[in-house]
Amino acid sequence: MGIERFPTLTVYSRHNCHLCEEMIEALRGLQGLGRFEIAVADVDADPELGRRHGHKVPVLMHGERELCHYRLDASAVTAYLSKIR
């Protein structure tokens, strides 16, 4: 029997960003509905991340797929998680 692995959703964020903090908090609330991990990446710490995502943080991604940006779209995220299980 293999080890169950939960998907990791990544929030591309920056320090002192109230929208970023709101998205992360809302994601934590969704964790009770569906099992997933949350990773947070600072777009200002990596020039490539800043180039790719810095203009619209926060951005929520699963791998290369963007799930939403600016505000959490809870229905889109839960639908996506249901689909990939």
Secondary structure as the mmCIF struct_conf table of DSSP 4:
data_model
#
loop_
_struct_conf.conf_type_id
_struct_conf.id
_struct_conf.beg_label_comp_id
_struct_conf.beg_label_asym_id
_struct_conf.beg_label_seq_id
_struct_conf.end_label_comp_id
_struct_conf.end_label_asym_id
_struct_conf.end_label_seq_id
HELX_LH_PP_P HELX_LH_PP_P1 GLY A 2 GLU A 4
STRN STRN1 THR A 8 SER A 13
TURN_TY1_P TURN_TY1_P1 HIS A 15 ASN A 16
HELX_RH_AL_P HELX_RH_AL_P1 HIS A 18 LEU A 30
TURN_TY1_P TURN_TY1_P2 GLN A 31 LEU A 33
BEND BEND1 GLY A 34 GLY A 34
STRN STRN2 GLU A 37 ASP A 42
TURN_TY1_P TURN_TY1_P3 VAL A 43 ASP A 44
BEND BEND2 ALA A 45 ALA A 45
HELX_RH_AL_P HELX_RH_AL_P2 PRO A 47 HIS A 53
HELX_RH_3T_P HELX_RH_3T_P1 GLY A 54 LYS A 56
BEND BEND3 PRO A 58 PRO A 58
STRN STRN3 VAL A 59 HIS A 62
TURN_TY1_P TURN_TY1_P4 GLY A 63 GLU A 64
STRN STRN4 ARG A 65 HIS A 69
BEND BEND4 TYR A 70 ARG A 71
HELX_RH_AL_P HELX_RH_AL_P3 ALA A 74 ILE A 84
#
